[in-house]
Amino acid sequence: MKASLNNTSRIDWRLFKMLVRWLLFITVLLYVLSGYGISNPGVVESMTFGLITKSVALSIHSNLIAPFAMLILLHILPFFIRLFQRIMHKSLVKHNGVQ
């Protein structure tokens, strides 16, 4: 009897991955724009009609570190779960002698 990863129940990660990717993309974009707003406040302030000043850009930039770190971890989480599943599968196959 041949053991297979296809027989185990799996979580469908497609929606999760897509959501995390888009949120991570938006976060990185905000990080870059707010950083640009810190280094060139006159340009960003005129482009946003005075809405984003240097202090607002600095506040946005400093408050994005926690969401950015969380999204990076969520982005790589499916890889580590899959790696763990493969290691456990190989261990079970080796332990049970099933090939």
C-alpha positions as CSV (number, residue, x, y, z in Angstrom):
1,M,0.0,0.0,0.0
2,K,1.4,3.4,-1.0
3,A,1.1,6.3,1.4
4,S,0.3,9.6,-0.2
5,L,0.0,13.2,1.0
6,N,-3.0,13.5,-1.3
7,N,-5.1,11.3,1.0
8,T,-4.8,13.6,4.0
9,S,-7.2,16.5,4.5
10,R,-5.8,19.8,3.5
11,I,-6.6,23.4,4.2
12,D,-7.3,25.4,1.1
13,W,-4.7,28.2,1.4
14,R,-5.5,30.0,-1.8
15,L,-7.8,32.7,-0.3
16,F,-5.6,33.1,2.7
17,K,-2.5,33.5,0.6
18,M,-4.2,36.0,-1.8
19,L,-5.5,38.1,1.1
20,V,-2.1,38.2,2.9
21,R,-0.3,39.0,-0.4
22,W,-2.5,42.0,-1.1
23,L,-2.4,43.3,2.4
24,L,1.4,42.9,2.4
25,F,1.6,44.7,-0.9
26,I,-0.5,47.6,0.4
27,T,1.6,47.8,3.6
28,V,4.9,47.9,1.6
29,L,3.4,50.6,-0.7
30,L,2.4,52.7,2.4
31,Y,5.8,52.1,3.9
32,V,7.5,53.4,0.7
33,L,5.2,56.4,0.3
34,S,5.4,57.4,3.9
35,G,9.2,57.1,3.8
36,Y,9.2,59.3,0.8
37,G,6.9,61.7,2.7
38,I,9.4,61.9,5.5
39,S,12.4,62.5,3.2
40,N,10.6,64.9,0.8
41,P,7.7,66.4,2.7
42,G,7.1,69.3,0.3
43,V,6.4,67.0,-2.6
44,V,4.1,64.7,-0.7
45,E,2.3,67.5,1.0
46,S,1.6,69.3,-2.3
47,M,0.5,66.0,-3.9
48,T,-2.0,65.3,-1.1
49,F,-3.2,68.9,-0.9
50,G,-1.7,69.3,2.6
51,L,-3.3,66.1,4.0
52,I,-0.1,64.2,4.6
53,T,2.5,66.4,6.3
54,K,5.9,65.2,7.5
55,S,4.6,64.4,11.0
56,V,1.7,62.4,9.6
57,A,4.1,60.5,7.3
58,L,6.4,59.8,10.2
59,S,3.4,58.5,12.3
60,I,2.2,56.3,9.5
61,H,5.7,55.0,8.8
62,S,6.4,54.2,12.5
63,N,3.0,52.5,13.1
64,L,3.4,50.1,10.1
65,I,6.2,48.0,11.7
66,A,3.9,45.7,13.6
67,P,1.5,45.0,10.8
68,F,4.4,44.6,8.3
69,A,6.1,42.0,10.6
70,M,2.8,40.1,11.2
71,L,2.1,40.0,7.5
72,I,5.6,38.8,6.7
73,L,5.1,35.9,9.2
74,L,1.7,35.1,7.8
75,H,3.2,35.2,4.3
76,I,5.7,32.5,5.1
77,L,3.4,30.5,7.4
78,P,2.0,28.2,4.7
79,F,5.5,27.2,3.6
80,F,6.4,26.1,7.1
81,I,3.2,24.2,7.7
82,R,3.7,22.4,4.4
83,L,7.3,21.6,5.3
84,F,6.2,20.3,8.7
85,Q,3.6,18.1,7.0
86,R,6.2,16.7,4.6
87,I,8.6,15.9,7.5
88,M,5.9,14.3,9.5
89,H,4.7,12.3,6.5
90,K,8.3,11.0,5.8
91,S,8.7,10.1,9.4
92,L,5.4,8.2,9.5
93,V,6.3,6.4,6.2
94,K,9.7,5.5,7.5
95,H,8.3,4.4,11.0
96,N,5.5,2.3,9.6
97,G,7.6,0.8,6.8
98,V,5.1,1.8,4.1
99,Q,6.5,2.8,0.8
